[in-house]
Amino acid sequence: MKFTRYFAKMLQVQGVPHLSNDAFKTYMNIVALEGKIAGMEKCKSLNQANPGHIEFEVNNVKRQMDSITHKKTPEELLNSLYKHDSF
């Protein structure tokens, strides 16, 4: 959950970010997707009977994450959100 940890750290240091509506939506989608990935990874480790299906779903969510973040680092992404850049 590298983005979520980075965003939380920046919240402590800089306070609540002032983002456009679209940038805030992206910010929250990233946090939600990382939470979903973490939950699915935990399910995969607990459910050894059919790990292939869960792995498929995890990879789908990871592709969504890459699509939103364009594989940027958390710092690069947050700077882009502040600048209202198109990703």
C-alpha positions as CSV (number, residue, x, y, z in Angstrom):
1,M,0.0,0.0,0.0
2,K,2.8,2.4,-1.0
3,F,0.5,5.2,-2.2
4,T,-1.7,5.0,0.9
5,R,1.3,5.1,3.2
6,Y,2.8,8.0,1.3
7,F,-0.4,10.0,1.2
8,A,-0.9,9.4,5.0
9,K,2.7,10.6,5.6
10,M,2.0,13.7,3.5
11,L,-1.2,14.4,5.4
12,Q,0.7,14.4,8.7
13,V,3.4,16.7,7.3
14,Q,1.4,19.1,5.0
15,G,-2.2,18.7,6.1
16,V,-5.1,18.0,3.9
17,P,-4.2,18.5,0.2
18,H,-6.1,21.1,-1.8
19,L,-7.0,19.2,-4.9
20,S,-9.4,19.7,-7.8
21,N,-12.5,17.5,-7.8
22,D,-11.0,15.2,-10.4
23,A,-7.6,15.0,-8.7
24,F,-9.4,14.2,-5.4
25,K,-11.4,11.4,-7.1
26,T,-8.2,9.9,-8.4
27,Y,-6.6,10.2,-5.0
28,M,-9.4,8.3,-3.3
29,N,-9.7,5.7,-6.1
30,I,-6.0,4.8,-5.5
31,V,-6.5,4.5,-1.8
32,A,-9.6,2.3,-2.3
33,L,-7.9,0.1,-4.9
34,E,-4.9,-0.4,-2.7
35,G,-7.2,-1.5,0.1
36,K,-9.0,-3.9,-2.2
37,I,-5.6,-5.4,-3.3
38,A,-4.5,-5.9,0.3
39,G,-7.8,-7.6,1.2
40,M,-7.6,-9.9,-1.9
41,E,-4.0,-10.8,-1.1
42,K,-5.0,-11.7,2.4
43,C,-7.9,-13.9,1.1
44,K,-5.5,-15.5,-1.3
45,S,-3.1,-16.5,1.5
46,L,-6.0,-17.8,3.5
47,N,-7.7,-19.7,0.7
48,Q,-5.3,-22.2,-0.7
49,A,-8.1,-24.3,-2.3
50,N,-8.5,-22.0,-5.4
51,P,-5.7,-19.4,-5.4
52,G,-5.8,-19.1,-9.2
53,H,-9.2,-17.3,-9.3
54,I,-8.1,-14.9,-6.6
55,E,-4.8,-14.3,-8.3
56,F,-6.7,-13.4,-11.5
57,E,-8.8,-10.9,-9.6
58,V,-5.8,-9.4,-7.9
59,N,-4.1,-8.9,-11.2
60,N,-7.2,-7.2,-12.6
61,V,-7.2,-4.7,-9.7
62,K,-3.5,-4.1,-10.1
63,R,-4.0,-3.3,-13.8
64,Q,-6.6,-0.8,-12.8
65,M,-4.1,0.7,-10.4
66,D,-1.4,0.9,-13.1
67,S,-4.0,2.6,-15.4
68,I,-4.8,5.3,-12.8
69,T,-1.2,5.9,-11.6
70,H,0.6,5.4,-14.9
71,K,3.2,3.5,-12.8
72,K,4.4,6.8,-11.2
73,T,5.9,6.8,-7.8
74,P,3.7,8.1,-5.0
75,E,5.6,11.4,-4.9
76,E,5.4,11.9,-8.7
77,L,1.7,11.1,-8.6
78,L,0.9,13.4,-5.7
79,N,2.8,16.2,-7.4
80,S,0.8,15.6,-10.6
81,L,-2.4,15.8,-8.6
82,Y,-1.4,19.1,-7.0
83,K,-0.6,20.5,-10.5
84,H,-3.9,19.1,-11.9
85,D,-1.9,17.5,-14.6
86,S,-3.5,15.0,-16.9
87,F,-2.1,11.6,-16.1
